[in-house]
């Protein structure tokens, strides 16, 4: 089966009517095979040169160095330096971890070559143990044995996955694909937020509404290389507030719009993106610190998607202006806007052998690339480009061939240069995180992943407690790296909501609240003992409903919303907005709660007719009054609030 044929089998816009996995003929996709074959050939060449030195060199030092280059620590086996061998293997393991965590590709070869040199230096010294010629054959035999084991293990795993695939297809072929429907934008579409959800959202607003150069309340637990980095906290704020506006408060700008602007502008702060200077240096051997131009989709894709969400829900073209996204590093300045960022993301997709391109140098994450793909689809929809449609076929083929296991699971990451993955990261967290976002660009795949996930990896006890078959990073709070299920529970709940399984979502919410304390302080409701990221993610998750993310990133809001009256200004936290919708393009329906003891806050309604008369109904007072807008089409009034308060503005 060719890559194109295999991709067609996954194509949601084709003739596929069910979610069954297509037939396969190989364990790996064509790109993975090619990259792995190339890596093996390079290693075999290294072994050939190294073993030539070891076997035919005219000194014990050359033999030690050659064996040391054949495998990490091979020369230390030859010289009998057992303590140094253990230390080398430990250092090599640490260097691999750092390579994964920060893209630092220098560490592993440095340890490898350093150990080989160390063994060569000590070879033949009187205080060393007598050399054993058998090691000249033992080390290459260990390498051969390793290859043989991996070959048979891979074959055995492939056969096992084929069996699992067949079992899954028995229920997947009974499941029909359901295309994402266009939003109705009728009265039933707009979801009023609960008071608890508004209290949770205050955790986000408190962080986003502070000055752009302030980061009070954000977690800074590492050097901004991995999952706990502040950029991810900022982007999740953008996505959560965008969902809030699209589905509940589309006619509210005010501090909601400002919070989204601030979250994007904070991404431009040097302390947020400056990590790229080091990753570019030790991962790509480049002194170019431009954070957008090459790789780094964890900034360009994630941030670009935040800008696309903002433009979708507000109609604001601020980030279309040249230089509106400027990254300043001391005396160096990199000026971008939404269009030039999209152009760079598109160029990176096109230039990558995988189509998908790296976060950290070398490491390609499918979830991060989903942000880039969604961003390009947003840009096409908003600005009439063809970036996503240009790369879509190759992108889908790569996702399906290279980043999906034989039995249909999500492969979270691959090495760009060597093609291997990290099996511990193929887990429910990867399924849920990728599946939620994939619903916007690959709904068939999202539904397939959901059916496998919900059928096999979650179960609910009689008392409603949810058990998840966790693995690897599933049991770590992604915002603090402390042992915790909070991230996985949140991601799985989000996936359940996006797929429309509200019962499971409620059970996951209850399980999280049973495991982790929830407090309410100063009007803010949040989890204690977990990271800022976990609480931000909880707000984002709470804004999801069936196809909420897909609709936000696929369909524009109606003109009556984008051009009609808006709640333009009110003070935070005096006024909490649970709903803000213009149903006709001339009226405005608001549901407000007081966030403080102030019960007569001033609010401003804009985009009304100039010098026009409107009736204003307030459910707290039960009164309906007539007011006249000013010449600018604004109406400034004091809205008496007591608990849930409806305010309706209707033209006379």
RAWO-V787528 format. One record per residue. N is the residue number from 1. OMEGA is omega in whole degrees, -180 to 180 (999 if undefined). Layout:
# RAWO-V787528
n = {N N}
omega = {OMEGA OMEGA}
This chain:
# RAWO-V787528
n = {1 2 3 4 5 6 7 8 9 10 11 12 13 14 15 16 17 18 19 20 21 22 23 24 25 26 27 28 29 30 31 32 33 34 35 36 37 38 39 40 41 42 43 44 45 46 47 48 49 50 51 52 53 54 55 56 57 58 59 60 61 62 63 64 65 66 67 68 69 70 71 72 73 74 75 76 77 78 79 80 81 82 83 84 85 86 87 88 89 90 91 92 93 94 95 96 97 98 99 100 101 102 103 104 105 106 107 108 109 110 111 112 113 114 115 116 117 118 119 120 121 122 123 124 125 126 127 128 129 130 131 132 133 134 135 136 137 138 139 140 141 142 143 144 145 146 147 148 149 150 151 152 153 154 155 156 157 158 159 160 161 162 163 164 165 166 167 168 169 170 171 172 173 174 175 176 177 178 179 180 181 182 183 184 185 186 187 188 189 190 191 192 193 194 195 196 197 198 199 200 201 202 203 204 205 206 207 208 209 210 211 212 213 214 215 216 217 218 219 220 221 222 223 224 225 226 227 228 229 230 231 232 233 234 235 236 237 238 239 240 241 242 243 244 245 246 247 248 249 250 251 252 253 254 255 256 257 258 259 260 261 262 263 264 265 266 267 268 269 270 271 272 273 274 275 276 277 278 279 280 281 282 283 284 285 286 287 288 289 290 291 292 293 294 295 296 297 298 299 300 301 302 303 304 305 306 307 308 309 310 311 312 313 314 315 316 317 318 319 320 321 322 323 324 325 326 327 328 329 330 331 332 333 334 335 336 337 338 339 340 341 342 343 344 345 346 347 348 349 350 351 352 353 354 355 356 357 358 359 360 361 362 363 364 365 366 367 368 369 370 371 372 373 374 375 376 377 378 379 380 381 382 383 384 385 386 387 388 389 390 391 392 393 394 395 396 397 398 399 400 401 402 403 404 405 406 407 408 409 410 411 412 413 414 415 416 417 418 419 420 421 422 423 424 425 426 427 428 429 430 431 432 433 434 435 436 437 438 439 440 441 442 443 444 445 446 447 448 449 450 451 452 453 454 455 456 457 458 459 460 461 462 463 464 465 466 467 468 469 470 471 472 473 474 475 476 477 478 479 480 481 482 483 484 485 486 487 488 489 490 491 492 493 494 495 496 497 498 499 500 501 502 503 504 505 506 507 508 509 510 511 512 513 514 515 516 517 518 519 520 521 522 523 524 525 526 527 528 529 530 531 532 533 534 535 536 537 538 539 540 541 542 543 544 545 546 547 548 549 550 551 552 553 554 555 556 557 558 559 560 561 562 563 564 565 566 567 568 569 570 571 572 573 574 575 576 577 578 579 580 581 582 583 584 585 586 587 588 589 590 591 592 593 594 595 596 597 598 599 600 601 602 603 604 605 606 607 608 609 610 611 612 613 614 615 616 617 618 619 620 621 622 623 624 625 626 627 628 629 630 631 632 633 634 635 636 637 638 639 640 641 642 643 644 645 646 647 648 649 650 651 652}
omega = {-180 178 -180 179 -178 179 179 -180 -180 -170 -177 -179 179 -174 -177 -179 179 -172 -176 175 -179 178 180 178 -179 -178 -175 175 -176 180 178 178 -178 -178 179 179 179 179 179 179 177 180 179 176 177 180 -179 179 -177 -180 174 176 -176 -174 -172 176 -175 178 177 179 177 178 180 -179 180 178 178 177 178 175 -180 179 -179 179 180 172 -180 -178 178 -179 -170 178 178 178 179 179 180 -179 177 179 179 177 179 -179 176 178 179 176 177 -172 -173 -179 -177 -177 -178 -172 -177 178 179 178 -179 -178 179 179 178 178 179 179 179 -180 -176 -178 177 178 -176 -176 -180 178 180 -180 -180 -179 -179 -179 177 178 -178 -177 177 177 177 179 180 180 178 178 180 180 -179 180 -179 179 179 179 179 179 179 180 178 -179 174 177 179 179 -180 179 180 -179 180 177 179 -179 176 -178 180 174 -179 179 177 -177 176 179 179 -176 175 -176 -178 -177 -173 -175 177 179 177 178 177 179 177 177 176 -178 179 175 180 -178 -180 -179 -175 -174 174 180 -173 -178 178 -178 178 177 174 178 174 -173 -178 -175 174 180 -168 -166 -177 -177 -176 -180 180 175 180 -178 177 174 -180 -177 -179 180 176 176 178 -176 -176 -171 -175 -173 -176 -179 174 174 173 -177 175 177 -179 179 179 177 -178 -179 178 -178 177 177 -177 -179 -177 -177 178 -174 -175 177 -174 176 -176 180 178 -178 -174 178 -180 -179 -178 176 177 -175 173 -171 -175 -167 -174 179 175 178 178 171 -175 -179 -179 -180 178 179 177 179 178 177 -179 -180 180 -172 -178 -175 -178 -180 -177 -175 170 -177 179 178 -178 175 -176 179 -177 176 -176 -177 -180 -178 180 -172 180 168 -175 -178 -179 175 178 178 179 179 178 180 178 176 -177 -176 -176 175 -178 -164 172 -180 -165 164 166 176 178 -172 -177 179 180 -179 178 179 176 175 179 179 179 178 179 177 175 -177 177 -177 -174 -170 173 177 -180 -175 -177 180 179 -176 -169 -177 180 180 180 179 -179 177 -174 -177 -170 -174 174 180 179 -178 169 179 179 172 -171 -171 171 173 -180 -172 -177 171 -178 176 177 -172 -179 -178 169 -166 177 178 178 178 -174 -177 180 -176 -179 -178 -179 -180 180 -176 -178 -175 179 179 179 -180 178 179 180 -178 178 -179 -174 180 -167 -170 174 175 -176 179 -179 -180 175 180 -176 173 179 178 -172 178 173 -173 179 -172 179 171 -174 -179 -179 -177 176 178 -178 175 -170 180 -178 177 179 -180 -180 177 178 179 180 179 -180 179 174 177 -174 180 178 179 178 178 178 177 -180 178 179 -179 175 -177 -173 -175 175 180 173 -176 -179 177 -178 -180 -176 175 173 178 177 -175 172 179 -179 179 176 179 178 177 178 -179 -177 -179 -178 168 -177 178 -178 -179 180 -179 179 -174 -179 -172 175 171 -177 -178 -178 176 -175 -177 -175 -178 179 166 -170 -175 170 -175 173 5 -178 -178 175 -171 -179 180 177 -173 168 -175 -175 -174 178 -179 176 175 179 166 -173 172 173 178 178 179 178 -176 176 -176 178 176 -180 175 -178 -179 171 174 179 177 -178 -177 -179 170 -179 179 178 -175 179 179 -175 -176 174 -177 177 179 -179 178 179 -175 180 -178 179 176 -179 -177 174 -177 179 -176 173 -174 180 -177 174 174 -179 178 -175 179 178 999}
